[in-house]
Amino acid sequence: TTYNEAMKKLEFDPPDVLLCDLRLEGDPKLGLAVANYALSISQVKLVIMISADEISKDEVPIGVEICAGRDKFNVELIHASICNKAIMRGKI
C-alpha cells in the first residue's frame, strides 16, 4: 500500500495488528511515520516492522516488533510476536 492509503486505513478502520514495511514507498521515514501513528491509536495492539534489510531496535519506536532480513516473512516469527504481545497484556 502507499503511505496515504495506510494512513487512511488507520484513521477509518484501524487493525489490531499492523504489519508495516520500514521502507514504505522506498522511504524509511514514511514507514516510521505510519508506525508512530499506529502506536497512537488505541485499537492497534501491535506494530510489526518488516524489511529485507536488518533493522536496529534503535531505528524503530519503542513497542514495535521487528521481522527483518531472512525473517521478513517468517510466519512463525510473526505469529510468535503476536502471541507474546497478547500474553504480556494478559489476553492469553
Number of C-alpha atoms within 10 A of each C-alpha: 10 11 15 11 10 18 18 12 12 18 12 8 10 18 16 14 14 20 16 22 24 27 17 20 13 10 12 16 13 18 22 20 16 22 26 17 13 25 19 10 14 9 14 16 19 21 24 20 24 24 20 15 14 14 16 9 12 7 11 18 15 10 15 19 19 24 25 20 14 11 17 18 14 13 11 10 14 20 10 12 19 18 14 14 16 14 11 9 10 8 9 9
